[in-house]
Amino acid sequence: MTEDSLAWETAEREVAYRCPGFDIVHEDVVLPDGTETDFDYLADDPAVAILPFTPDGDVVLVEEWRQAVERVNRALPAGGVEGEDVDLETAARRELAEETGYEAESVDFLCEFEPANGISDAVFHYFVARGCEPTAEQDLDFDESIRVRTESYDDLLEAVLADEVRDGRTALGVMRYELGGQ
């Protein structure tokens, strides 16, 4: 069986719900066996996540309130690509500065993932930023509640491995970096 024989045919597509940050898309689809059904998914703009290192090797993190899970999460700075971003690196630099007040000497692409492609079209583009210094001002969105902190990379890795970091973007980025992104 080839991959094409698994493809669904989209008969109709509409945005069922629109809100700041994402849309919910409703599709009428035809499955490979001819079954007609519907499918809903979260449509999201591309996003960047940054693993930012200070000159002394600490990682710059954010602690952010996440309403859906009703707790503060320790996480990598991350956010959506915006219209004025000329490329993904520009978006990574902007998000780092906006969320943390840190600016990077260098920013290098690490990887990209579709973290929940069964329910969303979201794509996360990961970058490693080095030489990060607090030379900018935080410029948070109206709905962001963020505290900035630094910690050693080893402590962050240990927290990921001990299931203390619940943010999936962060855990995925740290594990990918550890497995060969250095």
Disulfide bonds with the S-S distance in Angstrom:
none
